[in-house]
Every structure is written in C-alpha cells, then in structure tokens.
C-alpha cells in the first residue's frame, strides 16, 4: 500500500489492524468478543486443560465427522485435527465472518471446513458437505445469553444430526446448556475444569 492509499484508510481502522497484528489470535478473539459479546462465551480462549478434558471421551478411531460450533480463532480446531483420522473431516460453524476469515487464512488442512452460518442449521450444513450424520459435536456457545429459542433449536438439531452412540460435547460457565440438552439426551456426563478463565462446567450428552 503506497502513502496515498494509506492516507485514505481511516486512522481507527489502521489502529485496529495494527492491534490485531500485534496481539495475533488473541487480538482477533478479543475483537470478536467486543463486537458480539452475546455470541462469544468468553473474553479469552479456553485453556489447554479444558481442551484435554473435553476431548478425552472421544473415540477418535471411529470419528469420521467432527463438528464444532463457535470455533473462535481455532483453540479447539488444532487439537481436534491432531487427533482426527486422515480420512476424517472437521466442520466448524460460526456466525461471525471475522473468525471464519481468520480460520481460512491460518489453518491449511484438507480435512478442515469452516462455514459461515448458524449452528441451528447444522443438519443442512452437514448434508451439504456430503455427510449423513456427525459423530461428535462440540460447542462453547453461551447458551445462557443466546436469543430466545436459539438454544433449544440448536440442542434439538444437534441431537438429530448425531449418529447413535455419538455425543454432544459442551463447555459452559453456567448450567443452562444442560437444561436444553436434557430434553433430548437421556445420558449426560458432567465435569468441571477449574484451570480455565473462568472455571467452566463440562457436559457430554450421549445419543442412545
């Protein structure tokens, strides 16, 4: 960009871009939280302890399709891809184009498919990419602050899209998500991770 073009870019935009470059993924994550606090569960990404505990029950050898809602800057994406079989697929769904654009630019893996859309449309998204069902669905979406009706719709759609024996993996700061899950999942295992900001509740809803 030459000096003339640079002068035409608003100072506020240049400052924002400089901040994002300086902060890296943290800057992108923080910007997403500031712009859409209701849709982002935390002001900072999940800890490695939360990631390890959340993914521990997954049977990776039988996982062909893993879906994540609200991937942010890819905090879970990379650990999932490290564990996913070579013929597996990871579809991530987010309503924020900031995060989707960032993931497209930073994760180069043929098994990785970032989608700009709503988690409530997971069935259509999964079918559009050639799958009949998902083996596991992970969500860090803040169910307690989602607009009315969205949480129940996501829980119902997730149950329908999962194969028998699959699971809905949810990490939250409140237990609201469990209320939505309990309408569809008869078995819900629970956990807690104190080494996270903030400490979070963990749920694994298994489809019969």
C-alpha positions as CSV (number, residue, x, y, z in Angstrom):
1,X,0.0,0.0,0.0
2,X,1.5,3.3,-1.1
3,X,1.4,6.5,1.1
4,X,-1.6,7.9,-0.8
5,X,-3.6,4.7,-0.3
6,X,-2.6,4.6,3.3
7,X,-3.8,8.1,3.9
8,X,-7.3,7.1,2.6
9,X,-7.7,4.4,5.2
10,X,-9.3,5.7,8.4
11,X,-6.9,6.0,11.4
12,X,-9.3,3.9,13.6
13,X,-9.1,1.1,11.1
14,X,-5.3,1.3,10.8
15,X,-5.0,1.2,14.6
16,X,-7.3,-1.8,14.8
17,X,-5.3,-3.7,12.2
18,X,-2.1,-2.8,14.0
19,X,-3.5,-4.0,17.3
20,X,-4.7,-7.3,15.7
21,X,-1.3,-7.9,14.2
22,X,0.4,-7.2,17.5
23,X,-1.9,-9.4,19.5
24,X,-2.2,-12.2,17.0
25,X,-5.1,-14.6,17.6
26,X,-5.8,-13.1,21.0
27,X,-6.4,-9.7,19.3
28,X,-8.8,-11.3,16.8
29,X,-10.6,-13.2,19.6
30,X,-10.9,-10.1,21.7
31,X,-12.3,-8.1,18.7
32,X,-14.9,-10.8,18.2
33,X,-16.0,-10.6,21.8
34,X,-16.2,-6.8,21.8
35,X,-18.3,-6.8,18.6
36,X,-20.6,-9.7,19.5
37,X,-20.4,-10.4,23.3
38,X,-23.7,-12.3,23.4
39,X,-22.4,-14.8,20.9
40,X,-19.0,-15.3,22.3
41,X,-18.7,-17.3,25.5
42,X,-15.5,-15.8,27.0
43,X,-13.2,-12.9,26.6
44,X,-10.2,-15.2,26.2
45,X,-9.8,-18.7,24.6
46,X,-10.2,-21.9,26.6
47,X,-7.2,-23.4,28.5
48,X,-5.3,-26.5,27.4
49,X,-6.7,-28.2,30.5
50,X,-10.3,-27.6,29.3
51,X,-9.4,-28.8,25.8
52,X,-7.8,-32.1,27.1
53,X,-10.6,-32.9,29.4
54,X,-13.4,-32.0,26.9
55,X,-11.9,-34.2,24.2
56,X,-10.9,-37.1,26.4
57,X,-14.1,-39.2,25.9
58,X,-13.9,-39.1,22.1
59,X,-13.3,-42.4,20.3
60,X,-11.1,-40.9,17.5
61,X,-10.7,-44.2,15.6
62,X,-14.4,-44.2,14.8
63,X,-14.7,-40.4,14.2
64,X,-15.3,-39.5,10.5
65,X,-17.1,-36.2,11.1
66,X,-16.4,-33.8,14.0
67,X,-18.4,-30.6,14.1
68,X,-17.7,-27.5,16.2
69,X,-20.0,-24.6,17.0
70,X,-18.3,-21.2,17.7
71,X,-14.7,-22.1,16.9
72,X,-13.4,-18.6,17.5
73,X,-9.7,-18.4,16.5
74,X,-9.3,-22.2,16.4
75,X,-8.4,-23.0,20.0
76,X,-10.1,-26.5,19.7
77,X,-9.6,-26.8,15.9
78,X,-5.9,-27.6,16.0
79,X,-6.1,-30.2,18.8
80,X,-9.1,-31.9,17.1
81,X,-7.2,-32.0,13.8
82,X,-4.2,-33.5,15.6
83,X,-6.4,-36.4,16.8
84,X,-8.7,-36.8,13.8
85,X,-8.0,-39.7,11.4
86,X,-6.6,-38.9,8.0
87,X,-10.0,-39.6,6.3
88,X,-11.9,-37.6,8.9
89,X,-13.5,-34.2,8.5
90,X,-13.8,-31.2,10.8
91,X,-16.6,-28.8,10.0
92,X,-16.7,-25.6,12.1
93,X,-19.7,-23.2,12.1
94,X,-19.7,-19.6,13.2
95,X,-21.9,-16.6,12.6
96,X,-19.0,-14.2,12.8
97,X,-17.2,-13.7,9.5
98,X,-14.2,-12.3,11.4
99,X,-13.5,-15.7,12.9
100,X,-14.3,-17.7,9.7
101,X,-11.9,-15.5,7.6
102,X,-9.2,-15.9,10.2
103,X,-9.5,-19.6,10.3
104,X,-9.5,-19.9,6.5
105,X,-6.3,-17.8,6.5
106,X,-4.5,-19.7,9.3
107,X,-5.5,-23.4,9.0
108,X,-4.3,-25.2,5.9
109,X,-5.7,-28.7,6.2
110,X,-7.8,-30.5,3.6
111,X,-9.9,-32.1,6.4
112,X,-10.9,-28.6,7.7
113,X,-14.1,-26.9,6.5
114,X,-15.0,-23.5,8.1
115,X,-18.7,-22.5,7.5
116,X,-20.3,-19.1,8.0
117,X,-23.7,-19.9,9.3
118,X,-25.8,-20.8,12.3
119,X,-25.5,-23.9,14.5
120,X,-29.2,-24.3,14.3
121,X,-28.7,-25.2,10.6
122,X,-26.2,-28.0,11.3
123,X,-28.3,-30.7,9.6
124,X,-28.3,-28.8,6.3
125,X,-24.6,-27.9,6.6
126,X,-23.6,-31.5,7.2
127,X,-25.6,-32.8,4.3
128,X,-24.3,-30.0,2.0
129,X,-20.8,-31.4,2.6
130,X,-21.7,-34.9,1.8
131,X,-22.4,-36.5,5.2
132,X,-25.5,-38.1,6.6
133,X,-24.6,-37.5,10.3
134,X,-21.9,-36.3,12.7
135,X,-20.0,-38.5,15.2
136,X,-19.3,-35.7,17.7
137,X,-20.5,-32.1,18.0
138,X,-18.5,-29.6,20.2
139,X,-19.9,-26.3,21.5
140,X,-18.7,-23.5,23.5
141,X,-21.6,-21.2,22.6
142,X,-23.0,-19.3,25.6
143,X,-26.5,-20.9,25.8
144,X,-27.5,-18.7,28.7
145,X,-27.2,-15.5,26.6
146,X,-28.4,-16.7,23.2
147,X,-31.6,-15.1,21.8
148,X,-34.8,-16.8,22.9
149,X,-35.4,-20.0,21.1
150,X,-32.0,-20.4,19.6
151,X,-30.6,-22.6,22.4
152,X,-33.4,-25.2,22.2
153,X,-33.3,-25.2,18.4
154,X,-29.5,-25.9,18.5
155,X,-29.9,-28.7,21.0
156,X,-32.7,-30.3,19.0
157,X,-30.8,-30.1,15.7
158,X,-27.7,-31.4,17.3
159,X,-29.5,-34.5,18.6
160,X,-31.0,-35.2,15.2
161,X,-27.7,-34.8,13.3
162,X,-25.7,-37.1,15.6
163,X,-25.3,-40.8,14.9
164,X,-26.4,-43.3,17.6
165,X,-23.5,-43.5,20.1
166,X,-22.3,-40.1,19.2
167,X,-22.1,-37.2,21.6
168,X,-22.7,-33.5,22.1
169,X,-19.7,-32.0,23.9
170,X,-20.5,-28.7,25.7
171,X,-18.4,-26.4,27.9
172,X,-20.0,-23.5,29.7
173,X,-19.8,-21.1,32.6
174,X,-23.4,-21.8,33.6
175,X,-25.5,-25.0,33.6
176,X,-28.1,-23.5,31.3
177,X,-27.0,-25.7,28.4
178,X,-27.7,-28.8,30.3
179,X,-31.4,-27.9,30.6
180,X,-31.6,-27.7,26.8
181,X,-29.6,-30.9,26.4
182,X,-31.7,-32.9,28.9
183,X,-34.8,-32.6,26.6
184,X,-33.0,-34.8,24.1
185,X,-30.1,-36.6,25.7
186,X,-31.0,-39.1,28.4
187,X,-27.4,-39.7,29.5
188,X,-25.4,-36.6,30.3
189,X,-22.0,-37.0,31.9
190,X,-20.7,-33.9,33.8
191,X,-17.3,-32.5,34.7
192,X,-15.7,-29.3,35.9
193,X,-12.4,-27.6,34.9
194,X,-11.1,-25.0,37.5
195,X,-8.0,-24.2,35.5
196,X,-9.8,-22.0,33.0
197,X,-10.7,-18.4,32.8
198,X,-13.4,-18.5,34.0
199,X,-13.7,-22.1,35.6
200,X,-16.2,-24.0,33.4
201,X,-18.7,-26.8,33.5
202,X,-18.3,-29.6,31.1
203,X,-21.1,-31.8,29.7
204,X,-21.1,-34.8,27.4
205,X,-24.6,-35.7,26.1
206,X,-24.7,-39.2,24.5
207,X,-27.2,-40.2,21.9
208,X,-28.8,-43.6,22.6
